[in-house]
Amino acid sequence: MNNLLLIATLLAAALATGCKPSAERPASQISGTTAQQLNKAQAVAQGATPQMQDYTLAQKTEFVALVQAQLAKSNRSLGAP
């Protein structure tokens, strides 16, 4: 029990000393950098949207062709016209 208390105390001390805010850059530079990164991410996402739509349409086309082939095969095996 004492070992567990000692470990918990040491862990809490390590977390408390390791979580100090960074004083390297002012907050205005940090938020500006964050805003720039967000703008870049949004631009990349907007560029990827048409590619994703083309990809899903291709998958749908392949799936429909596969299901039609399986349906035709089933119809042939049942003797349907």
C-alpha positions as CSV (number, residue, x, y, z in Angstrom):
1,M,0.0,0.0,0.0
2,N,2.8,2.4,0.8
3,N,4.5,1.5,-2.5
4,L,1.3,2.4,-4.4
5,L,1.1,5.7,-2.5
6,L,4.7,6.5,-3.3
7,I,4.3,5.7,-7.0
8,A,1.2,7.8,-7.2
9,T,2.9,10.7,-5.5
10,L,5.9,10.5,-7.8
11,L,3.7,10.2,-10.9
12,A,1.7,13.3,-9.8
13,A,4.9,15.2,-9.2
14,A,6.3,14.2,-12.6
15,L,3.1,15.3,-14.4
16,A,3.0,18.6,-12.5
17,T,6.5,19.5,-13.4
18,G,6.2,18.3,-17.0
19,C,3.1,20.3,-17.8
20,K,4.5,23.8,-17.7
21,P,3.3,26.2,-20.5
22,S,5.8,27.1,-23.1
23,A,7.2,30.6,-22.9
24,E,9.2,30.3,-26.1
25,R,6.6,32.1,-28.3
26,P,3.9,34.7,-27.5
27,A,0.3,33.6,-27.6
28,S,-0.4,35.7,-30.7
29,Q,2.2,33.8,-32.7
30,I,0.8,30.4,-31.5
31,S,-2.8,31.3,-32.5
32,G,-1.6,32.7,-35.8
33,T,0.3,29.5,-36.5
34,T,-2.8,27.5,-35.5
35,A,-5.0,29.5,-37.8
36,Q,-2.6,29.1,-40.7
37,Q,-2.5,25.3,-40.1
38,L,-6.3,25.2,-40.0
39,N,-6.5,27.1,-43.3
40,K,-4.0,24.7,-44.9
41,A,-5.9,21.7,-43.7
42,Q,-9.2,23.1,-45.0
43,A,-7.6,23.8,-48.4
44,V,-6.3,20.2,-48.6
45,A,-9.7,18.8,-47.5
46,Q,-11.5,20.8,-50.2
47,G,-9.1,19.6,-52.8
48,A,-9.5,16.0,-51.7
49,T,-13.4,16.0,-51.8
50,P,-13.7,15.6,-55.6
51,Q,-11.2,12.8,-55.6
52,M,-13.1,11.0,-52.8
53,Q,-16.4,11.4,-54.7
54,D,-14.7,9.9,-57.8
55,Y,-13.4,7.0,-55.8
56,T,-16.7,6.2,-54.2
57,L,-18.5,6.4,-57.6
58,A,-15.9,4.0,-59.0
59,Q,-16.5,1.6,-56.1
60,K,-20.3,1.8,-56.7
61,T,-19.9,1.1,-60.4
62,E,-17.7,-1.9,-59.6
63,F,-20.2,-3.2,-57.0
64,V,-23.2,-2.8,-59.3
65,A,-21.4,-4.7,-62.0
66,L,-20.5,-7.5,-59.6
67,V,-24.0,-7.8,-58.3
68,Q,-25.4,-7.9,-61.8
69,A,-23.0,-10.6,-62.8
70,Q,-24.0,-12.7,-59.7
71,L,-27.7,-12.1,-60.4
72,A,-27.2,-13.2,-64.1
73,K,-25.4,-16.3,-62.9
74,S,-28.2,-17.1,-60.4
75,N,-30.8,-16.6,-63.1
76,R,-29.0,-19.0,-65.4
77,S,-28.7,-21.7,-62.8
78,L,-32.4,-21.4,-62.0
79,G,-33.3,-21.5,-65.7
80,A,-34.9,-18.1,-65.8
81,P,-34.9,-16.2,-69.1
